[in-house]
């Protein structure tokens, strides 16, 4: 049944991962009409220096965000 893959920045704690997995599982099971046990969620922690936004590596953006910019993470 449903397999959901989430790529997010490394550094989120176990509680955040557990909350995300629970919410995604609930929604997918409801929408797909399947039991929760049929939903698989994969969470991949990606280091900032392996992620880019707007042509810049995210570790640069996190280290020196521009004040007042809405484009920053």
MOVENUR-V850111 format. One record per residue. N is the residue number from 1. RES is the residue in three letters. SS is DSSP state (A for helix, B for strand, O for the rest). OMEGA is omega as a letter, one per 40 degrees, with the letter a starting at -180 (999 if undefined). NEAR is the number of other ideal C-beta (glycine too) atoms within 10 Angstrom. Layout:
BEGIN
n:N res:RES ss:SS omega:OMEGA near:NEAR
n:N res:RES ss:SS omega:OMEGA near:NEAR
END
This chain:
BEGIN
n:1 res:UNK ss:O omega:a near:12
n:2 res:UNK ss:O omega:i near:15
n:3 res:UNK ss:B omega:a near:10
n:4 res:UNK ss:B omega:i near:15
n:5 res:UNK ss:B omega:i near:9
n:6 res:UNK ss:B omega:i near:13
n:7 res:UNK ss:B omega:i near:11
n:8 res:UNK ss:B omega:a near:14
n:9 res:UNK ss:B omega:i near:15
n:10 res:UNK ss:O omega:i near:12
n:11 res:UNK ss:O omega:i near:11
n:12 res:UNK ss:O omega:a near:13
n:13 res:UNK ss:O omega:a near:8
n:14 res:UNK ss:A omega:a near:7
n:15 res:UNK ss:A omega:i near:8
n:16 res:UNK ss:A omega:i near:12
n:17 res:UNK ss:A omega:a near:15
n:18 res:UNK ss:A omega:i near:11
n:19 res:UNK ss:A omega:i near:12
n:20 res:UNK ss:A omega:a near:16
n:21 res:UNK ss:A omega:i near:17
n:22 res:UNK ss:A omega:a near:12
n:23 res:UNK ss:A omega:i near:11
n:24 res:UNK ss:A omega:i near:16
n:25 res:UNK ss:A omega:i near:18
n:26 res:UNK ss:A omega:a near:12
n:27 res:UNK ss:A omega:a near:13
n:28 res:UNK ss:A omega:i near:19
n:29 res:UNK ss:A omega:i near:17
n:30 res:UNK ss:A omega:a near:10
n:31 res:UNK ss:A omega:a near:9
n:32 res:UNK ss:A omega:a near:12
n:33 res:UNK ss:O omega:a near:8
n:34 res:UNK ss:O omega:i near:13
n:35 res:UNK ss:O omega:i near:9
n:36 res:UNK ss:A omega:a near:11
n:37 res:UNK ss:A omega:i near:9
n:38 res:UNK ss:A omega:a near:14
n:39 res:UNK ss:O omega:i near:19
n:40 res:UNK ss:B omega:i near:13
n:41 res:UNK ss:B omega:i near:17
n:42 res:UNK ss:B omega:i near:10
n:43 res:UNK ss:B omega:a near:16
n:44 res:UNK ss:B omega:i near:9
n:45 res:UNK ss:B omega:a near:12
n:46 res:UNK ss:B omega:i near:13
n:47 res:UNK ss:O omega:a near:12
n:48 res:UNK ss:A omega:a near:18
n:49 res:UNK ss:A omega:i near:12
n:50 res:UNK ss:A omega:a near:12
n:51 res:UNK ss:O omega:i near:17
n:52 res:UNK ss:B omega:i near:13
n:53 res:UNK ss:B omega:i near:13
n:54 res:UNK ss:O omega:i near:8
n:55 res:UNK ss:O omega:i near:5
n:56 res:UNK ss:B omega:i near:9
n:57 res:UNK ss:B omega:a near:15
n:58 res:UNK ss:A omega:i near:19
n:59 res:UNK ss:A omega:i near:15
n:60 res:UNK ss:A omega:a near:13
n:61 res:UNK ss:A omega:a near:19
n:62 res:UNK ss:A omega:a near:15
n:63 res:UNK ss:A omega:a near:9
n:64 res:UNK ss:O omega:i near:8
n:65 res:UNK ss:O omega:i near:12
n:66 res:UNK ss:O omega:a near:9
n:67 res:UNK ss:O omega:i near:5
n:68 res:UNK ss:O omega:a near:6
n:69 res:UNK ss:O omega:i near:8
n:70 res:UNK ss:O omega:a near:5
n:71 res:UNK ss:O omega:a near:9
n:72 res:UNK ss:O omega:i near:14
n:73 res:UNK ss:O omega:999 near:10
END
